[in-house]
Amino acid sequence: MTPLPLAYFGMGTGAAAALEAAAGDDIRAVVSRSGRPDLAGPAALAAMKTPTLFVVGELDTWLLGRTRLAADWMRCEHRLAVVPGATPAFTGPRVLDTATALGLDWFTDRLLQPVSGTPRPGAV
């Protein structure tokens, strides 16, 4: 039996813990919403291999700066998604819906990819 693929989601300071924990080879994706990825530190982020999505509110300029710094330390696949009109508390019309859709798309795209060397079901 093949185990299900694993992914992590972290918010606030929990995002740094999710990133550090994702250093294992079995984690397929990480999403950080309003997180503090910079707290994981440059060495841990430079060693990351797990595709990572950072979701930050447009009006949270301080956190945007910290997230950009963390993203600069990374060498793996990563993306910064800025949610228009979102405050640090992620309040506002449709803000959580947008953030949720971004995370769902990221997880879906990465969790449905076959592990290298493993054929997709039904592949010949």
C-alpha positions, 0 to 999 in steps of 0.5 A: 500500500502506498502512503498518502502524500503529506503537506504542511500548513502553517500560520504565524510562528507556526509557519517556521515550524512547518518549514523546518519540519518539511525538511524531510523527503516525504513532505510534498508541499507547504503553505504559509498564510500570514506566517513568519517564515523568516524565523526558520532562519537562512540555513534551514530555508536554503536547505529546503526542497519542498515547494512552498507557497507564502500567502500574505495580505497586501496591507501587511507591509511588515510581514511582506518584507519578512516573507520576501527576505525568507523567500530570497533565502530559498533555492527550491520552488516557492511563490509569494501570493499577495492577497489584494486588500487583505489586512494582517488579520486577513479581514475584508470581503472574500479575503479568506476565500481567496487565501483558501483557494490559493492554498488549495490550488497549491496543495492540489497541484503538488499532491497529485503529481506522481513521486519521481520514479512512480508511474501514475495509476493507469499509466503504461 
